[in-house]
Amino acid sequence: MRLSAAYQKFSYGGTPDLRIRIAQTYLTYLGWHLGPVDGIVGKQTRDAMNLFQAQEHLNITTVLDDETLACMRSRVEALPL
C-alpha cells in the first residue's frame, strides 16, 4: 500500500525538491507543518506555507518564492536556542 502511494506520488512529476524540504523544515520548526519533510508540495505543505504567508503579510502563492523562504529562514534564526 505504501509503495503504491509513493509510486503514484512520484509518477505524476512530484520529485523531491531541496528548497521545498528546507521550507518544510522551517515550517516544522515554526509549528506550521505537521506533514512529512519529503520535498514535495502537497496539500499540507501548501496550506502551511499559505498560512505562514498570511501571518507574515506576504503574497499568497501556489509555489515557494524567494521572499517567503527568506522570511521563514529569518523567523527560524530568531528562535531561541
DSSP file (Angstrom, degrees, kcal/mol; ACC not computed):
  #  RESIDUE AA STRUCTURE BP1 BP2  ACC     N-H-->O    O-->H-N    N-H-->O    O-->H-N    TCO  KAPPA ALPHA  PHI   PSI    X-CA   Y-CA   Z-CA
    1    1 A M     >        0   0    0      0, 0.0     4,-2.1     0, 0.0     5,-0.1   0.000 360.0 360.0 360.0 -47.3    0.0    0.0    0.0
    2    2 A R  H  >  +     0   0    0      2,-0.2     4,-2.5     1,-0.2     5,-0.2   0.886 360.0  51.8 -67.6 -38.2    2.7    2.5    0.9
    3    3 A L  H  > S+     0   0    0      1,-0.2     4,-2.5     2,-0.2    -1,-0.2   0.905 109.3  50.4 -64.0 -40.7    4.8    1.6   -2.1
    4    4 A S  H  > S+     0   0    0      2,-0.2     4,-2.4     1,-0.2    -2,-0.2   0.907 110.5  49.3 -62.8 -42.9    1.8    2.1   -4.3
    5    5 A A  H  X S+     0   0    0     -4,-2.1     4,-2.2     2,-0.2    -2,-0.2   0.907 111.9  48.6 -63.7 -42.1    1.2    5.5   -2.8
    6    6 A A  H  X S+     0   0    0     -4,-2.5     4,-2.2     2,-0.2     5,-0.2   0.913 110.6  51.2 -64.9 -41.8    4.8    6.5   -3.2
    7    7 A Y  H  X S+     0   0    0     -4,-2.5     4,-2.3     1,-0.2    -2,-0.2   0.931 110.4  48.8 -60.4 -45.7    4.8    5.3   -6.8
    8    8 A Q  H  X S+     0   0    0     -4,-2.4     4,-0.7     1,-0.2    -1,-0.2   0.904 110.3  51.9 -60.5 -42.0    1.6    7.4   -7.5
    9    9 A K  H  <>S+     0   0    0     -4,-2.2     5,-1.0     1,-0.2     3,-0.4   0.923 117.5  36.4 -61.8 -45.6    3.2   10.5   -5.9
   10   10 A F  H ><5S+     0   0    0     -4,-2.2     3,-1.1     1,-0.2    -1,-0.2   0.727 106.5  66.3 -83.3 -22.7    6.4   10.3   -8.0
   11   11 A S  H 3<5S+     0   0    0     -4,-2.3    -1,-0.2     1,-0.3    -2,-0.2   0.660  95.9  58.7 -75.2 -14.0    4.8    9.1  -11.3
   12   12 A Y  T 3<5S-     0   0    0     -4,-0.7    -1,-0.3    -3,-0.4    -2,-0.1  -0.038 130.2 -85.6-104.7  31.5    3.0   12.4  -11.7
   13   13 A G  T < 5S+     0   0    0     -3,-1.1     2,-1.7     1,-0.2    -3,-0.2   0.506  84.6 137.5  86.3   4.8    6.0   14.6  -11.7
   14   14 A G      < +     0   0    0     -5,-1.0    -1,-0.2    -6,-0.2    -2,-0.1  -0.568  24.0 162.9 -87.4  78.1    6.3   15.0   -7.9
   15   15 A T        -     0   0    0     -2,-1.7    -5,-0.0     1,-0.1    -4,-0.0  -0.737  46.8 -93.1 -95.3 146.8   10.0   14.7   -7.5
   16   16 A P        -     0   0    0      0, 0.0     2,-0.4     0, 0.0    23,-0.2  -0.242  38.0-159.1 -59.3 141.8   11.7   15.8   -4.2
   17   17 A D     >  -     0   0    0     22,-1.4     4,-2.1     1,-0.1     5,-0.2  -0.990  15.5-145.0-125.7 128.6   13.0   19.4   -4.2
   18   18 A L  H  > S+     0   0    0     -2,-0.4     4,-2.3     1,-0.2     5,-0.2   0.855 101.0  54.8 -64.4 -36.0   15.6   20.5   -1.7
   19   19 A R  H  > S+     0   0    0      2,-0.2     4,-2.4     1,-0.2    -1,-0.2   0.899 109.1  48.5 -63.1 -39.1   14.2   24.1   -1.5
   20   20 A I  H  > S+     0   0    0     19,-0.2     4,-2.9     2,-0.2    -2,-0.2   0.896 109.4  52.7 -68.1 -39.4   10.8   22.6   -0.6
   21   21 A R  H  X S+     0   0    0     -4,-2.1     4,-2.3     2,-0.2    -2,-0.2   0.910 109.5  49.3 -60.8 -41.4   12.5   20.3    2.0
   22   22 A I  H  X S+     0   0    0     -4,-2.3     4,-2.8     2,-0.2    -2,-0.2   0.942 112.2  47.7 -61.8 -47.3   14.1   23.4    3.6
   23   23 A A  H  X S+     0   0    0     -4,-2.4     4,-3.0     1,-0.2    -2,-0.2   0.911 111.2  50.8 -61.2 -42.6   10.8   25.2    3.7
   24   24 A Q  H  X S+     0   0    0     -4,-2.9     4,-2.0     2,-0.2    -1,-0.2   0.889 111.1  49.0 -62.2 -38.8    9.1   22.2    5.2
   25   25 A T  H  X S+     0   0    0     -4,-2.3     4,-2.5     2,-0.2    -2,-0.2   0.938 112.3  47.5 -65.9 -46.6   11.8   22.0    7.8
   26   26 A Y  H  X S+     0   0    0     -4,-2.8     4,-2.0     1,-0.2    -2,-0.2   0.936 112.2  49.9 -58.4 -47.2   11.5   25.7    8.6
   27   27 A L  H  <>S+     0   0    0     -4,-3.0     5,-3.0     1,-0.2     6,-1.0   0.862 109.5  52.2 -61.6 -35.7    7.7   25.4    8.8
   28   28 A T  H ><5S+     0   0    0     -4,-2.0     3,-1.4     4,-0.2    -1,-0.2   0.943 109.4  48.2 -65.5 -47.4    8.1   22.4   11.1
   29   29 A Y  H 3<5S+     0   0    0     -4,-2.5    -2,-0.2     1,-0.3    -1,-0.2   0.841 112.0  51.0 -60.0 -33.1   10.4   24.4   13.5
   30   30 A L  T 3<5S-     0   0    0     -4,-2.0    -1,-0.3    -5,-0.2    -2,-0.2   0.481 118.3-112.9 -85.3  -2.6    7.9   27.3   13.4
   31   31 A G  T < 5S+     0   0    0     -3,-1.4    -3,-0.2    -4,-0.4    -2,-0.1   0.632  89.5 103.7  85.8  13.9    5.0   24.9   14.3
   32   32 A W      < +     0   0    0     -5,-3.0     2,-0.5    -6,-0.2    -4,-0.2   0.765  65.2  61.6 -98.3 -29.2    3.1   25.2   11.0
   33   33 A H        +     0   0    0     -6,-1.0    -2,-0.2    -9,-0.2    -1,-0.1  -0.884  42.0 167.0-113.1 121.1    3.9   21.9    9.2
   34   34 A L        +     0   0    0     -2,-0.5    -1,-0.1    10,-0.1     3,-0.1   0.348  54.8  89.4-110.7   4.7    2.8   18.6   10.6
   35   35 A G  S    S-     0   0    0      1,-0.2     2,-0.1   -11,-0.1    -2,-0.1  -0.202  88.3 -65.9 -92.0-174.3    3.4   16.5    7.5
   36   36 A P        -     0   0    0      0, 0.0     2,-1.3     0, 0.0     3,-0.2  -0.376  36.9-125.2 -73.0 151.1    6.5   14.7    6.2
   37   37 A V        +     0   0    0      1,-0.2   -16,-0.1    -3,-0.1   -17,-0.0  -0.765  61.7 136.1 -92.9  87.6    9.6   16.5    5.1
   38   38 A D        -     0   0    0     -2,-1.3    -1,-0.2     2,-0.3   -17,-0.1   0.416  70.0-113.4-120.2  -2.1    9.7   14.9    1.7
   39   39 A G  S    S+     0   0    0      1,-0.2   -22,-1.4   -23,-0.2     2,-0.4   0.640  80.3 114.7  78.8  12.8   10.5   17.8   -0.7
   40   40 A I        -     0   0    0    -24,-0.2     2,-1.3   -20,-0.1    -2,-0.3  -0.966  67.2-130.1-121.3 133.0    7.1   17.6   -2.4
   41   41 A V        +     0   0    0     -2,-0.4     2,-0.1     4,-0.1   -21,-0.0  -0.676  45.0 158.4 -84.0  96.6    4.5   20.4   -2.2
   42   42 A G     >  -     0   0    0     -2,-1.3     4,-2.7     1,-0.0     5,-0.2  -0.340  59.7 -78.9-101.5-170.4    1.3   18.5   -1.2
   43   43 A K  H  > S+     0   0    0      1,-0.2     4,-2.8     2,-0.2     5,-0.2   0.905 128.7  50.4 -60.3 -44.5   -1.8   19.9    0.5
   44   44 A Q  H  > S+     0   0    0      2,-0.2     4,-2.3     1,-0.2    -1,-0.2   0.917 113.8  44.8 -62.6 -43.0   -0.3   20.1    4.0
   45   45 A T  H  > S+     0   0    0      2,-0.2     4,-2.8     1,-0.2     5,-0.2   0.935 114.9  47.3 -66.7 -46.1    2.8   21.9    2.8
   46   46 A R  H  X S+     0   0    0     -4,-2.7     4,-2.6     1,-0.2    -2,-0.2   0.920 113.5  48.4 -62.9 -43.7    0.8   24.3    0.6
   47   47 A D  H  X S+     0   0    0     -4,-2.8     4,-2.3    -5,-0.2    -1,-0.2   0.923 113.7  46.7 -62.0 -44.3   -1.7   25.0    3.4
   48   48 A A  H  X S+     0   0    0     -4,-2.3     4,-2.4    -5,-0.2    -2,-0.2   0.918 113.3  49.0 -64.0 -43.5    1.1   25.6    6.0
   49   49 A M  H  X S+     0   0    0     -4,-2.8     4,-2.8     1,-0.2    -2,-0.2   0.920 112.3  48.2 -62.4 -44.1    3.0   27.9    3.5
   50   50 A N  H  X S+     0   0    0     -4,-2.6     4,-2.4     2,-0.2    -1,-0.2   0.876 111.1  49.9 -67.1 -37.6   -0.1   29.9    2.8
   51   51 A L  H  X S+     0   0    0     -4,-2.3     4,-2.4     2,-0.2    -1,-0.2   0.909 112.2  48.5 -65.1 -41.5   -1.0   30.3    6.5
   52   52 A F  H  X S+     0   0    0     -4,-2.4     4,-2.3     2,-0.2    -2,-0.2   0.938 111.3  50.2 -61.8 -46.7    2.6   31.4    7.1
   53   53 A Q  H  <>S+     0   0    0     -4,-2.8     5,-3.1     1,-0.2     4,-0.4   0.908 110.6  49.8 -58.9 -42.9    2.4   33.9    4.2
   54   54 A A  H ><5S+     0   0    0     -4,-2.4     3,-1.1     1,-0.2    -1,-0.2   0.925 111.1  48.7 -63.3 -44.4   -0.9   35.3    5.5
   55   55 A Q  H 3<5S+     0   0    0     -4,-2.4    -1,-0.2     1,-0.3    -2,-0.2   0.875 115.0  44.9 -62.7 -37.1    0.5   35.8    9.0
   56   56 A E  T 3<5S-     0   0    0     -4,-2.3    -1,-0.3    -5,-0.2    -2,-0.2   0.368 113.0-117.9 -89.6   4.8    3.6   37.5    7.7
   57   57 A H  T < 5 +     0   0    0     -3,-1.1     2,-0.2    -4,-0.4    -3,-0.2   0.870  65.6 144.6  59.4  39.5    1.6   39.7    5.2
   58   58 A L      < -     0   0    0     -5,-3.1    -1,-0.2    -6,-0.2     2,-0.2  -0.611  61.7 -82.7 -98.0 164.0    3.3   38.1    2.2
   59   59 A N        -     0   0    0     -2,-0.2     2,-0.5     1,-0.1    -1,-0.1  -0.492  45.6-120.3 -64.7 133.8    1.7   37.4   -1.1
   60   60 A I        +     0   0    0     -2,-0.2     2,-0.3    -7,-0.1    -1,-0.1  -0.680  43.8 179.3 -77.2 122.1   -0.2   34.1   -1.0
   61   61 A T        -     0   0    0     -2,-0.5    -8,-0.1   -15,-0.1     3,-0.0  -0.789  40.8-139.2-124.4 164.1    1.4   31.9   -3.7
   62   62 A T  S    S+     0   0    0     -2,-0.3     2,-0.3     2,-0.0    -1,-0.1   0.576  93.2  45.9 -95.3 -13.5    1.0   28.4   -5.1
   63   63 A V  S    S-     0   0    0    -17,-0.0     2,-0.5    -3,-0.0    -2,-0.1  -0.913  97.5 -97.1-126.1 155.5    4.7   27.9   -5.3
   64   64 A L        -     0   0    0     -2,-0.3     2,-0.2     4,-0.1    -2,-0.0  -0.581  45.0-165.3 -72.1 121.3    7.5   28.7   -2.9
   65   65 A D     >  -     0   0    0     -2,-0.5     4,-2.2     1,-0.1     5,-0.2  -0.653  32.0-108.8-106.2 167.2    9.1   32.0   -3.7
   66   66 A D  H  > S+     0   0    0     -2,-0.2     4,-2.5     1,-0.2     5,-0.2   0.862 115.9  55.3 -61.9 -38.1   12.4   33.5   -2.6
   67   67 A E  H  > S+     0   0    0      2,-0.2     4,-2.1     1,-0.2    -1,-0.2   0.918 109.7  45.7 -63.1 -44.2   10.7   36.1   -0.4
   68   68 A T  H  > S+     0   0    0      2,-0.2     4,-2.6     1,-0.2    -2,-0.2   0.925 113.4  49.1 -65.3 -45.0    8.7   33.5    1.6
   69   69 A L  H  X S+     0   0    0     -4,-2.2     4,-2.4     1,-0.2    -2,-0.2   0.906 111.5  49.4 -62.9 -41.5   11.7   31.3    2.0
   70   70 A A  H  X S+     0   0    0     -4,-2.5     4,-2.3     2,-0.2    -1,-0.2   0.888 111.1  49.7 -64.6 -39.3   13.8   34.2    3.2
   71   71 A C  H  X S+     0   0    0     -4,-2.1     4,-2.1     2,-0.2    -2,-0.2   0.910 110.2  50.6 -66.4 -42.1   11.1   35.2    5.7
   72   72 A M  H  X S+     0   0    0     -4,-2.6     4,-2.4     1,-0.2    -2,-0.2   0.940 110.6  50.1 -58.3 -46.8   10.9   31.6    7.0
   73   73 A R  H  X S+     0   0    0     -4,-2.4     4,-2.8     1,-0.2    -2,-0.2   0.917 109.6  49.5 -59.7 -45.0   14.6   31.5    7.5
   74   74 A S  H  X S+     0   0    0     -4,-2.3     4,-1.1     1,-0.2    -1,-0.2   0.871 111.0  50.4 -65.3 -35.1   14.7   34.8    9.4
   75   75 A R  H  < S+     0   0    0     -4,-2.1     4,-0.4     2,-0.2    -1,-0.2   0.898 112.4  46.7 -68.7 -39.7   11.9   33.6   11.7
   76   76 A V  H >< S+     0   0    0     -4,-2.4     3,-1.5     1,-0.2    -2,-0.2   0.919 110.2  52.7 -67.7 -42.3   13.7   30.3   12.4
   77   77 A E  H 3< S+     0   0    0     -4,-2.8    -1,-0.2     1,-0.3    -2,-0.2   0.767 105.7  56.3 -64.3 -24.3   17.0   32.1   13.0
   78   78 A A  T 3< S+     0   0    0     -4,-1.1    -1,-0.3    -5,-0.2    -2,-0.2   0.547  82.8 110.0 -84.5  -7.5   15.2   34.3   15.5
   79   79 A L  S <  S-     0   0    0     -3,-1.5     2,-0.1    -4,-0.4    -3,-0.0  -0.391  79.5-105.8 -67.4 145.1   14.0   31.3   17.6
   80   80 A P              0   0    0      0, 0.0    -1,-0.1     0, 0.0    -2,-0.1  -0.447 360.0 360.0 -69.5 145.2   15.7   31.0   21.0
   81   81 A L              0   0    0     -2,-0.1    -2,-0.1    -3,-0.1    -3,-0.0   0.459 360.0 360.0 -75.8 360.0   18.2   28.1   21.2
